[in-house]
Amino acid sequence: EGLSRAANQRLQQLADQGQALAPGRGYSMASLPPALVQQVSREGSADVLVIMGAQHSAQRRYGPALYCLDRALQLQPDHVRGHYARGQ
């Protein structure tokens, strides 16, 4: 759990600096709406983030969709629907 907490803190530092959580994964932090970044950073439920990602994807907003799904998988790495949605 300590490693997970440290990893999440580092990811938040990167997000605060405007850097991508996953460089080369289809989005950059600078291209995301600030309101979305704030909403995702406050959300603690991987299920909710997967739903948000699916909604963005259905509207062809792939950068925000990938961002939501990546954050969901950071919170819950074994989230099956998150992996499925990320692979679509």
ROLO-73014 format. One line per field, with one value per atom (N, C-alpha, C): atom name; residue in three letters; z negated, y, x negated. Coordinates in pm, whole numbers. Example, Ala and Ser with C-alpha at 12.3 -4.5 7.8 and 13.67 -1.06 7.14 Angstrom:
<rs>
drense [N, CA, C, N, CA, C]
nutor [ALA, ALA, ALA, SER, SER, SER]
zz [-780, -780, -780, -708, -714, -787]
yy [-569, -450, -330, -225, -106, 3]
xx [-1319, -1230, -1320, -1285, -1367, -1290]
</rs>
This chain:
<rs>
drense [N, CA, C, N, CA, C, N, CA, C, N, CA, C, N, CA, C, N, CA, C, N, CA, C, N, CA, C, N, CA, C, N, CA, C, N, CA, C, N, CA, C, N, CA, C, N, CA, C, N, CA, C, N, CA, C, N, CA, C, N, CA, C, N, CA, C, N, CA, C, N, CA, C, N, CA, C, N, CA, C, N, CA, C, N, CA, C, N, CA, C, N, CA, C, N, CA, C, N, CA, C, N, CA, C, N, CA, C, N, CA, C, N, CA, C, N, CA, C, N, CA, C, N, CA, C, N, CA, C, N, CA, C, N, CA, C, N, CA, C, N, CA, C, N, CA, C, N, CA, C, N, CA, C, N, CA, C, N, CA, C, N, CA, C, N, CA, C, N, CA, C, N, CA, C, N, CA, C, N, CA, C, N, CA, C, N, CA, C, N, CA, C, N, CA, C, N, CA, C, N, CA, C, N, CA, C, N, CA, C, N, CA, C, N, CA, C, N, CA, C, N, CA, C, N, CA, C, N, CA, C, N, CA, C, N, CA, C, N, CA, C, N, CA, C, N, CA, C, N, CA, C, N, CA, C, N, CA, C, N, CA, C, N, CA, C, N, CA, C, N, CA, C, N, CA, C, N, CA, C, N, CA, C, N, CA, C, N, CA, C, N, CA, C, N, CA, C, N, CA, C, N, CA, C, N, CA, C]
nutor [GLU, GLU, GLU, GLY, GLY, GLY, LEU, LEU, LEU, SER, SER, SER, ARG, ARG, ARG, ALA, ALA, ALA, ALA, ALA, ALA, ASN, ASN, ASN, GLN, GLN, GLN, ARG, ARG, ARG, LEU, LEU, LEU, GLN, GLN, GLN, GLN, GLN, GLN, LEU, LEU, LEU, ALA, ALA, ALA, ASP, ASP, ASP, GLN, GLN, GLN, GLY, GLY, GLY, GLN, GLN, GLN, ALA, ALA, ALA, LEU, LEU, LEU, ALA, ALA, ALA, PRO, PRO, PRO, GLY, GLY, GLY, ARG, ARG, ARG, GLY, GLY, GLY, TYR, TYR, TYR, SER, SER, SER, MET, MET, MET, ALA, ALA, ALA, SER, SER, SER, LEU, LEU, LEU, PRO, PRO, PRO, PRO, PRO, PRO, ALA, ALA, ALA, LEU, LEU, LEU, VAL, VAL, VAL, GLN, GLN, GLN, GLN, GLN, GLN, VAL, VAL, VAL, SER, SER, SER, ARG, ARG, ARG, GLU, GLU, GLU, GLY, GLY, GLY, SER, SER, SER, ALA, ALA, ALA, ASP, ASP, ASP, VAL, VAL, VAL, LEU, LEU, LEU, VAL, VAL, VAL, ILE, ILE, ILE, MET, MET, MET, GLY, GLY, GLY, ALA, ALA, ALA, GLN, GLN, GLN, HIS, HIS, HIS, SER, SER, SER, ALA, ALA, ALA, GLN, GLN, GLN, ARG, ARG, ARG, ARG, ARG, ARG, TYR, TYR, TYR, GLY, GLY, GLY, PRO, PRO, PRO, ALA, ALA, ALA, LEU, LEU, LEU, TYR, TYR, TYR, CYS, CYS, CYS, LEU, LEU, LEU, ASP, ASP, ASP, ARG, ARG, ARG, ALA, ALA, ALA, LEU, LEU, LEU, GLN, GLN, GLN, LEU, LEU, LEU, GLN, GLN, GLN, PRO, PRO, PRO, ASP, ASP, ASP, HIS, HIS, HIS, VAL, VAL, VAL, ARG, ARG, ARG, GLY, GLY, GLY, HIS, HIS, HIS, TYR, TYR, TYR, ALA, ALA, ALA, ARG, ARG, ARG, GLY, GLY, GLY, GLN, GLN, GLN]
zz [0, 0, 0, -68, -70, 69, 148, 285, 368, 351, 425, 389, 263, 218, 278, 275, 332, 483, 551, 695, 725, 648, 670, 642, 540, 512, 627, 682, 795, 918, 943, 1056, 1039, 917, 893, 914, 874, 899, 1049, 1126, 1271, 1328, 1279, 1327, 1292, 1172, 1130, 1214, 1267, 1350, 1496, 1529, 1666, 1755, 1696, 1774, 1787, 1891, 1914, 1808, 1767, 1677, 1748, 1875, 1954, 2089, 2095, 2221, 2337, 2449, 2567, 2567, 2473, 2463, 2526, 2601, 2673, 2622, 2523, 2472, 2399, 2380, 2293, 2195, 2080, 1979, 2030, 2108, 2158, 2251, 2314, 2409, 2343, 2215, 2146, 2083, 2081, 2014, 1865, 1810, 1667, 1575, 1611, 1527, 1521, 1633, 1636, 1549, 1559, 1479, 1331, 1290, 1150, 1109, 1192, 1160, 1145, 1238, 1234, 1112, 1079, 965, 833, 827, 705, 696, 809, 811, 758, 662, 601, 644, 731, 774, 915, 929, 1062, 1149, 1089, 1166, 1230, 1154, 1206, 1317, 1299, 1401, 1530, 1519, 1639, 1713, 1639, 1702, 1770, 1702, 1762, 1890, 1885, 2003, 2118, 2087, 2192, 2253, 2170, 2222, 2315, 2275, 2361, 2492, 2483, 2602, 2698, 2643, 2727, 2800, 2743, 2806, 2887, 2907, 2986, 2929, 2798, 2728, 2666, 2750, 2711, 2608, 2615, 2515, 2375, 2351, 2219, 2180, 2277, 2247, 2196, 2265, 2224, 2088, 2064, 1935, 1821, 1838, 1735, 1713, 1822, 1810, 1748, 1784, 1724, 1573, 1533, 1390, 1319, 1382, 1323, 1301, 1398, 1386, 1288, 1264, 1158, 1022, 1008, 880, 855, 962, 949, 1069, 1059, 1173, 1230, 1152, 1200, 1247, 1274, 1317, 1460, 1474, 1603, 1705, 1668, 1762, 1802, 1711, 1743, 1851, 1837, 1939, 2072, 2065, 2187, 2260, 2185, 2246, 2299, 2229, 2272, 2403, 2425, 2545, 2666, 2648, 2761, 2853]
yy [-119, 0, 125, 124, 240, 277, 175, 200, 260, 208, 260, 406, 439, 577, 667, 621, 699, 718, 614, 624, 723, 718, 813, 956, 975, 1110, 1160, 1074, 1114, 1145, 1065, 1092, 1226, 1257, 1386, 1499, 1481, 1583, 1607, 1501, 1515, 1587, 1552, 1618, 1767, 1799, 1939, 2018, 1951, 2017, 2022, 1967, 1970, 1864, 1759, 1652, 1537, 1459, 1344, 1238, 1174, 1060, 942, 931, 820, 875, 928, 987, 890, 941, 858, 769, 791, 705, 767, 875, 931, 1064, 1120, 1250, 1314, 1444, 1515, 1596, 1620, 1694, 1833, 1893, 2028, 2033, 1922, 1921, 1890, 1856, 1818, 1941, 1944, 2054, 2055, 2170, 2177, 2125, 2148, 2099, 1947, 1882, 1736, 1686, 1748, 1707, 1717, 1825, 1841, 1734, 1711, 1612, 1473, 1436, 1304, 1291, 1396, 1388, 1374, 1425, 1413, 1280, 1215, 1093, 975, 905, 792, 656, 656, 530, 495, 380, 334, 309, 261, 235, 363, 471, 599, 648, 634, 679, 599, 470, 388, 434, 464, 515, 649, 737, 866, 844, 752, 723, 671, 583, 529, 638, 730, 840, 930, 963, 1045, 972, 843, 766, 762, 745, 742, 874, 982, 1113, 1148, 1047, 1059, 1160, 1175, 1258, 1161, 1115, 1004, 1041, 1160, 1201, 1199, 1269, 1263, 1121, 1042, 904, 825, 835, 761, 808, 938, 993, 933, 932, 875, 727, 654, 510, 481, 558, 539, 563, 667, 697, 585, 532, 421, 302, 274, 159, 186, 310, 342, 315, 348, 324, 176, 105, -38, -112, -153, -214, -340, -408, -531, -508, -385, -352, -401, -509, -575, -484, -418, -330, -211, -166, -59, -101, -221, -273, -294, -346, -369, -237, -138, -9, 58, 42, 103, 41, -85, -154, -133, -73, -55, 54]
xx [-82, 0, -87, -199, -287, -336, -369, -415, -302, -182, -67, -42, -52, -32, -139, -263, -373, -355, -310, -287, -176, -69, 41, -2, -86, -136, -221, -306, -390, -305, -202, -113, -43, -2, 62, -37, -163, -265, -281, -286, -297, -176, -59, 62, 60, 15, 8, -91, -192, -293, -251, -133, -85, -146, -199, -259, -160, -177, -89, -111, -4, -16, -79, -52, -105, -151, -273, -319, -305, -258, -244, -122, -30, 88, 211, 195, 308, 359, 295, 337, 220, 231, 137, 221, 167, 241, 278, 191, 216, 337, 370, 482, 616, 614, 738, 804, 937, 1007, 974, 937, 902, 1012, 1138, 1248, 1249, 1217, 1211, 1098, 982, 867, 900, 966, 1005, 1106, 1205, 1308, 1247, 1160, 1097, 1006, 934, 842, 918, 1042, 1122, 1196, 1218, 1298, 1218, 1274, 1205, 1258, 1357, 1419, 1376, 1312, 1272, 1395, 1503, 1625, 1678, 1682, 1730, 1639, 1508, 1413, 1426, 1454, 1474, 1600, 1705, 1827, 1800, 1727, 1693, 1612, 1516, 1434, 1518, 1613, 1700, 1788, 1835, 1916, 1835, 1714, 1628, 1597, 1571, 1541, 1660, 1780, 1900, 1921, 1869, 1880, 1755, 1671, 1548, 1449, 1451, 1352, 1252, 1161, 1075, 968, 913, 814, 872, 984, 1046, 1089, 1134, 1173, 1054, 942, 822, 773, 782, 739, 822, 954, 1042, 1013, 995, 971, 835, 734, 602, 607, 678, 690, 767, 871, 945, 854, 768, 678, 565, 533, 436, 497, 625, 693, 718, 753, 787, 728, 601, 532, 598, 679, 742, 886, 922, 1059, 1080, 1155, 1172, 1239, 1346, 1416, 1329, 1244, 1150, 1052, 998, 906, 978, 1098, 1175, 1202, 1249, 1280, 1154, 1043, 916, 869, 903, 858, 946, 1063, 1154, 1107]
</rs>
